[in-house]
Amino acid sequence: MHSTINQNRLATFIGRIAAVTFLAAAGTLGLKAQQSAGTAPSLPPISLKSSLAAPLDLSAPDDLGYSSSTGSAEMANAENFTLSSSADQPPPRRRYGRPNYNDSHTNSDGSAKYTFFVGGGFTLPTGGTHNYATPGWKIQVGGGRNFSKTLGVLLQFDYDKFGMQTSTLNKQLALYNQLCGGSCGFTLLGGNIHDWSFSLGPIFNFYTSDSIGAYAIGGVGFYHKYTQFTTPTTGTCFDPYYGYYTCSGNQPIDWYTSNAFGVNGGLGMTYKFSRFANERFYAEARYVWTANQRKPFDVSGATSYFNSFPQASARTTYIPITFGIRF
């Protein structure tokens, strides 16, 4: 009996749900039919463009019955902001070029305005100089002004020293003994050449990277050539600790000087120890030519001059190879 009553209640509940669903569907279909037949009122199309362009009347009450007394002033401010001239607009975005580092010590491209260097190496005589001189050594020091990473000018001092060929020394030894009629007693002869100079010239860095660079360099300047011959001798020397003692050394017996105009030029490479370091190791080779001229034989008047070694005043050519630090 109890199960029968529950089943009846369940059937009644399901029937009611079905009836409500049917009525709702029928109402929806009827509404669509009325709209298609033109009986339902049609809504006007909405134009967002015209709505946004039309001014708002904030003084009029809205659907909720509210109004604003300050609506006109706010609307005027909004129109002024919208219709403002281009002069009131923010400036265009600025275009940035390369950074400018220009100051008292740095060029606009980031390179240092001033440079200094010191180095040393060896010298190789060439041409006619090779006939009487042997390779020697050199010292170089200088500085300059960089106009950019590419171009600069350098002022430098060079001291180049050469030895003498053995054949040249033997000829000079025989000549000196002959000039003094054998009374000189020279048994051994030594000799060397000093060539120091001041030169000024450009430097052109045609390749530059973070660590390696390559450059061409040249210069013109004043060259002073000094040639001397020596003979070993013994004498008495004094030392504060040892006192007087017998010593030996080389005594100059003949010397010549020659001043001349000269030029130089060559190529070099640089290497940076660190990407952020200013110091660079450099190695370069140049060709040097000096316009020395031979002095003539002169016995006029009370002064006599005899050049027993004409090569001392001859044109000089050599290749100095230098290694150093530039900073």
Secondary structure, DSSP 8 states (H G I E B T S, - for coil): -HHHHHHHHHHHHHHHHHHHHHHHHHHHHHHHHHHHHT-S-------HHHHHHS---TTS--TTS---TTHHHHHHHHHHHHT--GGGS--------S----SSSB-TTS-BSEEEEEEEEEEEE-GGGGGTEEEEEEEEEEEEEESSSSEEEEEEEEEEEEEE-HHHHHHHHHHHHHHTTT-S-----EEEEEEEEEEEEEEEEEEE-SSEEEEEEEEEEEEEEEEEEEEEEEEEEEETTTEEEEEEEEEEEEEEEEEEEEEEEEEEEEEESSTT---EEEEEEEEEEE-------B--TT--B--S-GGGGS-EEEEEEEEEEE-
